[in-house]
Amino acid sequence: MIPTHSRAWWRATLALSLGSFLVFINLYAPQPLLPDLRETHGVSTLVASLVMSVATLALAASLLVFGPLSDAIGRDRIMRLTLLAAGMLSLALALAPNFESLLVLRALQGFVLGGLPAVAIAWMGDEFEPQAMLAAVGLYIGANTLGGIGGRLVGGAVGEVAGSPASFMAVGLITLVGVALFWKLLPPARGFTPRRFELRGALGDLAGHLRNPLLLAAYLLGGLNFLIFINQYSYITFRLAEAPFGLGAKLLGLIFLTYLGGTLGSSLSGRLVRYLSQPACMMMGIGILAVGTLVTLSGSLPFILLGLTVNAFGFFVAHAMASSWVGRHAGRARGSASALYLVFYYGGASLGGLWLEPFWQLAGWPGVALGSWLVLAVTLGIAVWLWRGEASRRGGRV
């Protein structure tokens, strides 16, 4: 097993973090372009948001394939090949002739983008010592945030200057360069023990994970939190594109620099768990996310950006804790357990527009905030339940 901060740990963590960055730069590049896509194609806010939703929904579905498959054939080749396919599909998106074909290609891209997230944490569970895994997960999720920032910055900046096809082309080229580095950096797996793939066995593993209340609670917490967090960003772009702000695609891309709050939060999560239990960290993260949402109600752009930064910090603390909780409490078939967490995670993202759209139509951004708090009350309750159980098992440690 690879120990914390050894040379092998740094190399593997760098490779997986790079892969994570590439996944999320592809997934989120179109987000600052949503107001422009709405106007260009003459579609509604909800339909324009499908550019994001179909990708996240397809990503969620793919996890049910890649997770169990990785338990049989290994994690390495899945990560390498799906990253390569994602880069090629970004180039294909640059050539999409209409909105319908754009959605089809985004769905295909979302499917292959699920390859690395489905198995990366399971790879860590196979190869890293337990403490090494906790430290690596924080950095890996921090790379998620950097990829999200990078995708939106590239998407917004290039899109405003040269249009959305040029954005997809730029992201595709960046991805192909990154894939070459990923292939070189990722060390060979040594702790993986293959299992013969059987559909009945794979379905049994998934059912077993869903029957485990400790895992199911983390699945619901991660999915519902992400339902709120990521869709807030979609609706904030519509809010800031309108009067009195009137921001263009380039400046809308820059608002995603607030994701740096998430980079900090996920990176610090490994340190926080030295002092607090994982459920206590989840509770803290959800509380911070609720407070940040309150700050975004301000009519001042700097305060809105501050609120989004606070949101990102809180969300990624909770996410890092929930995802590593799954890795710790999955007794077997870690690949399918981690994949199922992400099915809930991205499934929540794809359904968030359906939940928040009525609130947006009725009351604008204050309505989105209200819809967010209703869901966060549920996830806070889940975290409290996990905290009570963990405190009982640890003799009262909070």
Summary of the structure (lengths in Angstrom):
residues: 398
radius of gyration: 19.8
end to end distance: 29.1
largest distance: 61.5
contacts: 1585
relative contact order: 0.15
helix: 84%
strand: 1%
